[in-house]
Amino acid sequence: MSTMTINGRPATLPDDPDALLVDVIRDDLGLTGTKLVCGAGVCGACTVLVDGAPVVSCLMPARAAANTAVTTVEGIGATDLHPVQKAFMAHDALQCGFCTPGFVVEAAVFCDAWRKDKGTAIPSREEIGAALSGHLCRCGAYDGIFNAVAAACAGQFDGIEFASPRVEARAKVTGSAKYTVDIRHDGQQEGVILRSRFPHSRITELDLSPARAIPGVSAAVSLLGDDRIVRFVGDPIAAVAAKDRKTAEAAIAAIRMNAERLPSVIGLDAARDPGSPVVFEKSSRRKAGNVSEGTPAPAAWNGNVRGPSSAFSQKARKARNWVAAAREQQNPWLVEETFRTGTQSHSCLEPHATVARFDGDRLTVHASTQSVFHLMELIAKRYRLGHDKVRVIADHVGGGFGSKGTLGIETTAAIDLAREARAPVRIAYDRHEEMSVTGYRPATELKIALLPSGQGGLKALSLTAYADTGAATNSTLAALARLIYPAEAKELVDYDVISNLPPGAPFRGPGGPPMAFALEQAIDEAALRMKLDPIALRQRWDPNPNRQRLYDWAAGLDLWRNRPTARAQTGRYRRGVGVAAGYWLYIWQPGVKIELKVESGRLVASTATQDIGQGSRTVIANTVAHEFGLEPHDVDVRIGDSDLPEGPGAGGSRSTASVIPPTLLAAQKLKDAIEQHAKRKPVPGSNAPWREMIAASPDLAVASVRPEDSRPAAPDIRSPMKDAGFIGMIFGWMLRRFSNLAVGAGVPSSVQVIEVEVDTWLGHVRVLSVHTGIAVGRIAAPALARSQATGSVIQGLGYALYEARETDSRSGNVLSAGMEDYRIPGIADTPALSVHFDEAGFDHVLGGSVGIGEVATVPTSPALANAIHNATGVRLTEIPIRPDRLISALKGRTAA
């Protein structure tokens, strides 16, 4: 029997030659700070030290650790935080925190070696990037990580007191934060799902008895619908639960199944063919998924094409006629182009996961979810249980980005298995499942025509969008162009193109980035033809006051004023600067409740929301602390539990806008109650009157609900739904009636200026700097807001340059189903990032704050493409902007 020493204690290693070190650490020893993500040594989340050297434990056989000393994140700074941990906390070098332990372990080793060799010299970004290049952060916390590691190496956190802007940061840097995949109940079983190997088939036989006969199997259930049809590779068929994953996988392999293959169609072009096989017959269309956050509006179907949806058009016939006439007259100001965007995977580092447990008639579900309260409601409805019989818990969530907003099969299967097994059951997707069946931002084809008037205004805009939605509907791309750049006439048409691929899902600003990729490049092209500054043209055509201020800011940047021109550049490397604008909606969730109380002399704020990295705990703590003249650490925030008062989901940038108003109202209520019930009044002239009164107060509790309208909107600030006319008002009503979301007055806005260097020989684009200006009102948590903004930009850069989910057009298999095949930005890809917050524009909102996550990523891809055009003179119409596409465009321009 072999042993190792782990965090200073002896531990026995299993005899199983297939056992991996990561499984021993997590499952046998319960050290869950080490995270399993990719299983391929790509992401670094499972990094531990073996005899002082960083090792990815997902690739290391457990027996190879015999007679070694292993250190996990729990052993880094076990008695006193390491300077790296302190620096990560102080610089907010984390968001969801799932990747943080791996970064901390590697960075601590780098810091210790650096200090030994270089003293307190500050390492360069290149040196830090090289040291941490084996680690990935999907939230995009890289800018904070650079700053934190540099500060730790410089000795700035040697034995000092420090403040952390994020209230849960210590739990995340020490590995003590518990995510759904870390939950372990006594007797817990492991669930695995049997999935379709074919893109379209009818299951004619499904025999689960061979699976149930395997020793160690506790449950097996069918997941088929009434029609027994599966419509994509990976569609769930059945699930089993067993004592461990290895046994569950053997049980899945033992299931007897026969399937009748049905004709299938894969992808945008094939599915638009009128003769292509139909994915959803009329009677089964309700089974289609939803790629947006709102309820689908009615639309016609024609085979696999749903649409046209053109309700947000304005004088569409005039727009068509004017564009056609301009085309016939060869009007040089008419801009016409077809743009294409690739499929972007969410790539959450914590996989979709659920642990379900029944205690008598009460169901407790731990879930990696973006909406604990809404998920509880959906579970209660599906299983016909009272709300008091269902509890959903999500203490920490390792990223979501839109993919974890509803009731998924991982949750329903875990519940079904737990009920049959009479034991807790966990289902956690492997990386292949996570990258293939959990949703994605659909690929698109966008045909745009933009016509300036002879007087220099915007006469007509035509935008027709086709979204490659897989087995889903409700893409909204062209419609979003209704709310920016007013024109005399707009024709805005959306089509869903359904095929035998997994369904798409909402992804950070659904529809916004692909729409902006086309529209913002068309705006730039119009400025070029009209011989105008691109910012000046936007200022002429876009009256929104938030963006007008941001245009002024962008135009004043030295980078913009000194930008080069393509014609002036020669040679291999060329520099370019581009700009683009973006916007999102001010969305909030009605009915949100905040309970605020005094408990044992401390303030406690509670609501059933969750923190997926955006900082809900901190926003609430900061808001309460500010109202009472306290520090955020003086406030206990309880979230992540559906038993708490109703809270908002984390989607559509609604969290901050939904929780701050009721928190402020609850604070005023509690102040009144404290003044009435306090046993003694504060000492006259005291600097901390509320602290003294809270300490002297008996336990009290008040609750407050988000008001319908916090304050009346200013006369010049309208809801964008009203600006969209009658159809917009109907859409706003549907959003509130069926999705419990409200669209408020005012438009969160962003303007980005990006600088690139283009290697014209190899087609490589290096992003040198990004300046992002954001107008979302008062910033409730400045450090976290900056982290959100820079992370959104980094995801946008990935969308523009690297990310593309590839599928086999014949078999329907997702080919880029691992992190070694699907490229997301790494720390060394991170440019210099500057964030400018314009805090005006939302004074009519109680608290003055709205959300950041969506609006900050919308303009990134077009700003980058416009920068490439500025550098090279070529217009890139397809993303990701791969080297071969750029080289081809350069060759085409030379040939022309």
N, C-alpha and C positions, 0 to 999 in steps of 0.2 A: 504493500500500500504506500503510495507516494504522497508527499505533502509539500505545501508551500507556506511561506509566511506572507500574510496579507494585512497591510496596515499595522504591522508589528505583532500580529497574532497568528499562531499556526492554524492551518486549515488542511483538511484531507481532500485529495483529488480523486475523482471517480475513476474506476477501471475502464469505463467505456472509451474505446479508442476514438469514437466519433464526437465525443464531448468537446465543445469549444470553451475557451477560457471565459468568454463573455457570458455564456449560460451558467457556468459555475458561479461566477461573481454575482450575477443577478438572481438566479433562481435558487441556487443552493445556499448562498451566503446572505442574500437579501440586501446586497449593496447596489441599490437601484440607481444611484447617481450615474453609473456607467450605462449609457444608452445604446440600444441596438437599433440602427436605422437602415443602413444600406446592405449590410451583410457581405460587402465586397471590398472593404478597406478603402473606400473612396471618400467618405464624409468625415471621418475622424471622431464621431460622437462617442465611440466605444474606447477611446484612448485611455490606457493605463500605463503605469511605469513598471517595467520588469527589470529588476536590478538597476533602477535609475534611468533606464532608457525608454522613451515613448514607444508603445506598441499598440497596434489596432487589435483588440482582443477578439473581434469577430472572425479573424482569420487564424488565430493561434490555437492549436490543439491544447486542451487543458493539460494533458500529460507533459507538454513541453515546458510547462511552468514548474515542474518538479524541482525542488531544492533551490527555488529562486525567491526573491523578495518582491512582492507585487504591491504597488500603491495605487489606490483608486482616488477619486476626487475627495472621498470622505477622509482620506488620510493626508490630503494636502491642507496644511494649516489646521490640523485636528485640534490642537490646543490654542493656537493663535492664528488668525487669518494670515495667509501669505500676502505679501504686498500686491501680487497680481490679483488676488481675490478682492482686496480693498479697492484697487484701481478699477476693476471691472464694475464694482458697485458704484463708485464715485462718478465714473464717466458714462454710466448707463450703457455699458458695452454688452448689452443683452436685450432681448425682447421677450419672446415666449420662453426662452431659457432652456429649451430642450438640447441644443447643441452646446450650451455653455460649459458643462463639466469637462467635455473633451477639450475645448479651447483652453480652459483653466489649467488642466494637467500639462498640456504641451507648452503653454505660455510660461508656466512656473519653471519648467526645466530651462527654457530659453532664457528667462530672466536671471535665473541663478548662474547659468554659464556666462551670460553677458556681464553680470556684476563681478564675477570672478576674474574675467579677462579684461574688461573695459572700465571697471569702476562705475561711475555714474554718468558716463557719456550717454547721449541719447541715440538709440538706433534709428536708422532711416526707415521710411515706409517700405522701401524695397527690401531691407533686411528683415523687417517684421513680416512682410508678406511672404517672403521665401520660407521663413521659419514655420508659418502657420498655413502654408498652402495646401496641406493635406486635410484641411477642415472646411466644412461648408456650413453656412447659416442662411436658411431660406428667408428669414425675416430681414436679412440684409443689415445686421448690426456691425458691419465691418468698420465703419468710420469710428465708432466708439471703441472698438477693439484696438485699432491702431493707436488711438490716444491713450487708452489704458495701459497697454504694454509699454509704450514709450515712457509714460509717467512712472511706472513701476521700475523700469530699468534705470531711470534717472534718480531713483531713491526717494521719490516724492511721497511714498506711502510706507516708509520704514517706521513702524511703531507709532504712528500718529493717529489722532482721532480724525474722523472724517464723516461727512454726511452723504447719504445715498439718496438720489432723487426718486428711486423706485422702492416702494415699501417692502416688496417681497424679494429684493435682490439677494439678501444673505442666503435665503433658502435655495436660490438658484445657483449661486456660485459655490455652495458647499455640497450640492447634490442631495439635499434633504427635501427639496420640493417633490411632491408625489403627483405623478401623472396617471392617467387611466391604465397605461401599460404596466405601471408599477404596483397596482393593487393585487394583493394576495389574501384570499380568505382561506380559512381552514376547509379542507376538502374540495378546493377549487378545481374545476375541470377545464380542459382546453378544448375550444371549439374550432373546427375547420370547415370551410364551405367547399362543396363540390360545384364546379363551374363548367359551363358549356365549352366544348372544344370547337364547336361549329358556330358560324355567324348567324345561322337561321335553321331551326329544326323544331320538330314536334316530338316531345318525349312520349313514346308509346309504351314503355315499360320502365318502372323504377322500383326495384326490389331492395329495401333497406335491411332485410333480415341478415344477409351475410355480414354487414357492418356491425349489427347489434350482437352477433355471435362471437365477435373477437373479444378475448379477455381484456378488461380495462375500459371497454366502451360503456358509457352510461346513458347515452341517448342518441337517437337519429331521427331527423325530421325532414319532411319534404318542404321545399321552398317554391314549388311550382304554382303558377296561377291556374285559374279555372281552365284556360285554353291549353295549358301544358306546352306553350310555345316559348322558346328562347330566341332572342333577337340579336344577340351579339356574342362574340367570344368573351367568356367571363360571366355571362348571365348566370345567376345562382340557380341551382337545381335542388340541392339537398345540403344538410349540415349534420355533422356528428360531434359529439363531445366525448372525450376520453380522459384518462388519467394524465396524459401528457401529449404533446404535439406529435411525437413520433407515432404513437398508437393511433391518434386521430387520423393522421395521414394514411396509415395502413388501412383503417376502416373505410376511408373515402375511396381508396383504390379497390376495395372489395365489393362496393355497391354494384349490383347488376342493373344495367340500363341499356335500353334500345332507343334509337332516335331515327325519325324519318327526316332526312335532309330536305330542306326547302330552298327554293331559289333565293339568292342573296344579292345585295348590291352594296358596294363599299365606296364611300367618298363622294365629294361634292359633284364632280363632273358626271360620274356614272349615274348617281341618283337623280340627276336632273333629266336624264333621258326619258322621254315619255313612255318608252317600252320597258323600263326597268322593273324588276320585281317589287311589289309593294311591301313595305315593312309593316305598316299598321293598316289593317282593314278598318272600315268605318266604325265597326262595333268595338274596336280595341284601341282607338286613338287616345282614350283617357289614360291608357297605360304609359304613354310617353312621358319622359322626364321633363324637367323645367330648367332651362339654362339661365334663368333670370331670377330675381328676388320677388317679383310681383306676380300677380295672377294673370295668366294669358288672356288677352282680349280675343274675341271671336275672329276667326279668319277662315277663308276657304281652303280646301285641300284639293290638289290636283296630283294624284299619284303620291309621290314622296315629297312634293313641294307644298309647303303650307304658306299661303299668302296669295296675292300681295296684301301686306298690311301697310296702309298708307294714310291712316287717320290723321297723322300729324303734318300732312302736306298743307300747303297754303297756295291756292291758285295754281294747282299742279298743271292744268292744261296750258295756262299761260307760260309757265316755266318750260314745258316741253316745246311749245311753239317758238318761243324766243331762242332757245338753244338750237333748235333745228334751223331757224332762219340764220342765226349767226354762223352755223356750220356751213350752210350753203353759200353764204357771203364771204366765207373764209376770214371771219373776223379775227385779227391777230390777238385780241385780248381774251378770246374764248379758251378756257382751259378744260381739256378733256383727257381723262386718263383712267385706266383700270389698275387698282391696287389689290394686292393679296397679302394676307397675314397668315402665319402658321398657327398650329395648335399648341397652346401653352398649358403644361401640366402644373397643378398646384404644388406638387412635390413637398407636401407637409412632412417635416421630419418625424414628428410623432404620427404613427399611422392611425387610420380610423380604427377605433377600438372601443369595446364595451365589456363590462363585467356586470352580469345580472345575477341577482340573488333574491329568492323568495324567503320571507320569514312569516310563515302562516299565510295570511291573505295580503300581506304587504310586500310590494316589490321595490327593491332598491337597485338602481342602475348607476354605475359609474360609467361615464361616457366622455370621450374626447369630442366635445360638441361646442358649437358657437352659440347655443341657446338652451340653457338648462331649463328654464321655465317653459318655453314653447315645446321642447322635447318631452317634458313631463305631460303636457296637455295632449300631444300627439299619441304618446304611449297609452295614456288613460283612455282616449277615444278608441284606439285600435283594439284594446283588450277589454273594453267596457268596464273599466275600474274607476272608482272615485278618485278625485285628485288627492285626497288624503291617503290613498292606498299606494301611491306611486311617488317615489323620491328619486330625483336625478342629481348626481353629484359630479362636479368637475372642478377639483381644487386648483389644478393647473392644466393648461391645454397647450400642446406643442404645435401651434400653428393651425390655421384653417384656411384663410384667404378666400372664403366663400364655399368651400367644399364640405363643410361640416355644419351646415345650417339647418338640416332637417332630419327626419327619421330615416336612417339608413338600414340596409339589410344586415349589417354587422350587429345592430341593436335588436332588431326583431328576431334574428336567428339566435342570438344569445339568450333572449328571454324565452323563446320556445324550447330551447335545449335545457335551460335551467329548470323550467317547469317539469319537463319529462324526466330529467336526471335527478330531480329533488336535491340539487346541489348547485353551488355557485358555478357559473360558466363564464369564461373569458373568450372573446374572439378578438384577435388583433391581426390585422392584415399584414401579410408579408410585403416586401417592397415591390414585387411584381404586381400584386393586387393593387397596392397603393398608386402605382404609376399607370395602371390600365383601366380600372373600373370605378374610380372615385370621382370622376368628372374632370373637366378641363375647359379652358377658354377656347371656343370653337374657332377653327380656321375660317377665313372669310374671303369673299371676292367683292370688291366695292367699285362700282362704276360711277364716276363723278364727272359732272359738267358744271363749270362755274363761269358766269358771264357778268363782267362789270358793265355798267352803263357808260354811255358816252360822257356823262358828267362826272364819272369816277366813283359812283356809288355801286352797290351790289344789286344788280338787276335780277338775276335768276341763279338758283342753285338746284341742281338735280343730283340726287344720290340714291342709287339702288344697291342694296346689300343682300348678298346671299351668304348665309351662315351654315357651315358644315356641322350640324348639331348632333349627329349620330341619332340615337333612339330618343330624341328629346325635341322640344319646341320652345318657342317664346324668346327667341333672340330679339334684342332691341338695339339696333346700331344706327341705321339711317334716321330713325325717329329722334335720336339725341341731337341731331344737327338742327332741330327746330328751335333750340334754346340758345343759340349763339349766332352771331352775324345776321341780323335781320335783313331780309331781301324783299324785293317787290313781289317775288313769287318763289315758292319752294316746292319741289316734287321729291318726297322722301318715301322710299318704298323698301320694306323689309320682307325677306323670304327666309323661311326655315327650310333647309334641305336635309331630309331624314334618310338615314341609311343604317345598315346593320353594323354599327359601331357602338361602343358604350356611350351612354348619354353624357352630353356636356353638363356643366354646372356653373352657377355664378362664380365669377373670379374677379376680385378687386376692381370695382368700377365696371360691371358687366356691360359690354358694348362700347364703352368709352374709348379705350386705347385703339382698337381697330378703326373706329369712326374718325378719331383725331389723326391717325396715321394718313388717312386719305385727305381729309378736309384741310388740315394744317399744311400739308405739302401743296395742295391746290392754292391755298392763300399765298404761300410763298412764291409759287410760280406766277400767280397774277401780279404780285408786286414786282417781280422781275420784268414781266412784259410791260407793265405800266411805268417802269423806271422809278419805282418808289421804294423807300426804306420799308422792309417787311413789318417792322413794328409800327411805323407811321400808318401803313395801310390798315393794320388791325385796329389801331386807334380810330381811324376814320369809320370803319365798318362795324365796330363792336362798341355799343354805348354803355355796357355794364360798368357801373362805377368802381366795383372791386377790381376788375381787370384794368380799367383805365389807370388806376394808381399803380398797378403792377407794371403796366407798359412804361409808365414814366420811370419806375425804378430800373427796369431792364434797359431802357434806352440810355440811362445814365451810367451803366457799367463801362469801365474802361475796356473790358473784353469786347463789348459790342461796338463801341465807338472805333476801336482799332482793328476791327475784323478785316481779314484779307479778302481779296477777290480772286476767283478761280483763274481768271485770265492772266493775273500777275504772277502765278506760280508755275514753276517748272521743276523737274527733278523727281526723284523717287518718293520722297516724303512731302506731303502737303497738309497744311493746317487749314481747318475750317471752323466757323462758328455759326450755329443755327439757333433759331428761336421757335417756340410754339406755345400756344395757349391751351388751357384745359379748364374744365369746370365739372362739378358734380352737383347733386341736389342736397339741400338742407333737409335731411330726413330725420324724423324722430318717432318714437314709439309711444302712442297713447297708453294710459293706464299704468305707467311705471310708478311703483311705490318705493319710498325710502323710509325705513324705520330708523330713528335716531334715538338713542337712550343713554342715560347715565347708569352704569353698572359697576358697582364697587369702586366708585370714584373715578371711573374712566368713561370717555365717550365711545360709544359703539354704534357704527353705521352698518345697516344690513339691507341687502337687496339681492334677488335671485338673478344676478347677471353673472358673467364669467370674464376671466382675463385670458385672452389668447395671445398676449404680448403687447396689446395696445395700451395697457396701463389703467384699467378700470379701478383697481384698488387705489392707485395713487391719485387719480383724478378725484375720487370721492374723499380720500383722506385730506388732500390739499384743500378741497372746497370747505370741508367741515373745519379744518384747522384754521383757515383764514377767517372764517366767521367768528370763531371764539378766541382769536389771538393766540393760538397754540401752534405747536410744531406738528407736522404730519405723523410723526411716530407717537404722538400723544393720543391718536385716534385708532381704535381697532376697527378694521373693515372686514365684514363677513360677507362673502359672496360665494358663488359656485355651488349653490344648494337650492333646489327648487322648493324646499320647505320654507325658505325665506320669502318675504313679500315679493310680488311680481316685479321682475326686472327685464331689461331689454336684451335682445340678441346682439351679437357682435357681427353686424353685416350692414353694408350700405353706409358706413361711417355714421351710424346712429347712436353709438353708446354714449359718447360725451354729451351730445345734445339731448339725450333722453334722461340722463341721471343728474346733471347739474341743477336744472330747475327744481325738481322735487327735493333735492338735498338742501338747497337754499331755503325753501319753504319750511322744511322740517327743522332746519337750524333755528329759524325765527320762532317756530312753535315751541321748541325745546327751551330757548332762552326765556320765553314767557313762563313756561312751567317751572324752570329753575328759580326764577325770581320769585315766583309764588310760593315755592316749597322749600327753598334753601333754609337751612337751620341758622345760618348767620350771614350777614352781609360782608362784602369785601372791605378790607382796611382802606380807609380814605387815602387817595393818592397812590394806590397800589398799581404796579405796572402789569399785573396779571389778574385782573378782577374775575374773569370767567374761570380761570384755573382754580382760584380759591373757592368760588361758589360751587363749582362742580365737585370739588373735593368734599365740600360740606353738604352736598345735596343728597337726599335719599334716592334710591333707585327710581328712575322715571323713564317712561317711554312715550314717544309720539310717532305718528306716521304721516306721511304727506304723499299726495298723488300729483304727478305731472299735470299742470293745468292745461286746458284746451288751448288757450292762447296766453302765454306768459305775460306779454305786454302787447298792446296794439302795434301793428307794424307802422313804420313811418310812411307817410303818404307816397314817397317815391320808391318804396320797396314793395314789390309785389311777389306773390308766389309764381314761380316759373310755370306752374300748371295753368294759372290764369292767363299768363302771357301766351300760352299755347292755345287759347281759345276754348270753345265749348268742349272739344274733344279732350283737351288737357284737363278740364275740370272733371269730365267723366272718368278719365284715367286716374286722377287723384282720388275720386270717390271710390273706385274699384280697389286702389291700393290700400285705402283705409278699411274698406268693408271686408276684403278677403285676405289681406296680408297684415292687417293691424299696423300699418305704417302711415305716417302723415308727412306731407311735403310742406315745409314752412317757407316763409317769405325770405328772399335773399338767395344768392348763388355763391357757394364756396368756389373759389377760383384759384388758378395757378398759371404762372408764366415761367418757362424754363429757357435758359440760355446754356447751350452745350458747346464745348470746344473739343475737337477731335484732331488726331493726326492719322492720315491715311497713307499706308504703304502701297503705292500704285503698282509695285512689282508683284507682291504676294497677296494683295487684296485684304490685308489686315487693317482693322480699324482699332485704334487705341483712343479711348476716351480720356482726355487730359483733365477736364474740369467740368463741373456742373454747378450752375447757379440757379437755384429754384426759389421763386417768390410765391408765397402762399397767403391767401386772404381767407381766413376761417374764423375771424373774430378773436376774442381774447384767448390767450393760450393758457390753459388750466394747469399744465405741467410742462414747463418749457423744455427740459432736457428730454423728456419722453416724446414730446411733440417733434423735436428735432430728429430723434431716432426713428419715429414713424415716417417722417418726410424723407430722410435719406434711405431708409429701407425700401420705401415705395419707388424711389428713383432707381435703386439698384435692381429691383424686380423689372422695372421698365427697360433698363439697359439689357437685361437678360432676354426680354421679349424681343427687343430690336436686333440683337446681335447673335444670340446663341440658341435660344430655346425653340425646339420643334419636335413634337411627338410624331414619330414615324409609324405608319401601319402598313401591313402587307395588303395590297389592293385585291388580292385573290382570296386569301384565307381569313382576313379580318383580324389577324393577330397584331397586337401592339408590339412593335419591334424595339422601341426605346423604353423598355419596361424596367430598367434599373438605373441607378444614379451613375453608373459607369458609362451608360449609353445616352442619357439625357443630360445635357450640359446646362448647369445653372451657374451664375456668376460666383467666383471665388474671391477671397480677400485680395489677391494680387490683381484682380480686374477692377478694383475700386478706385475711381479717380478722386481728386480733391473735390470736396463737396461743400458748398456754401448755401445756407438756408436763410432767407429773408422772410420774416413774418410781418404781414400787414394786419394789425389787430383791429382795424376799423370795419364797419359795415354790418355788424350784427348787434348793435346796441339795443335793438328791439327784442332780442332774445334774453330771457332771464338768465343772467350769468354771462351772456355775451359770447358763448362758445359753441362751435359746431365741429364736425368731424374732419379728419385729415387724410386718412388712409387711401381713399379712392382718388381724390382730386390731385394728389401729388404724383400719381403714376400715369395719369391720362396723357399729358403732353410729351412724355419722355421719348417715345419712339419717333414721332415726327420731328422733334427738335434735333435728334441725332441724325435723321435722314437729311434734314435741311442743312446741317453742318457738313455732311459729306458732299452735298451738292455745292456748298460754298467752297469746299476745298478742291473739288475735281470737275465741277460743271456737269456731273451726271446725276440724273434723278433715279433713285432706287425705289422701285415700286413694289417690292416684295420683301417681307421679313420672315425669318431672320436674314440679316444682311450677311450672308456667307461669303467667304473669300471668292468662291467661284462665280457667284452672282455679281460681285463688284468688278472682278476682272472682266467678265463678259460685258458688263455695261461700259467699262472703260474702252474695251476693244471696239465696241459698237460705235462709240462716240468718235474714236480715232478714224474708223472706217468711213463714217459719215463726213 
